[in-house]
Amino acid sequence: MKRLFSDFSKYPSEVRLALFDIIFNVGMTDLRNNWPKFTKAVKAKDWAVAAKESNRKYPIPAERNNYVRGLFESAAKNAKLSLIP
């Protein structure tokens, strides 16, 4: 994972779980080559965009996609809360 996302170990735990779920299904090469908006969002730590771009196609069930999207959305919410003084 660190080959694709050099800051992986610094990402929130929800993001790391979501990334493992995605890479398990699509593989490193597919993730690197066919998910440009998603990987750009992850590298920018834009968890809200990553959530929108995290949907996988058949045979991944909607429940699993919802779970992963929820992990990114949780990270986005927590990131916003950490900015509040």
Order of alpha helices (4+ residues) and beta strands (2+ residues): alpha-alpha-alpha-alpha-alpha
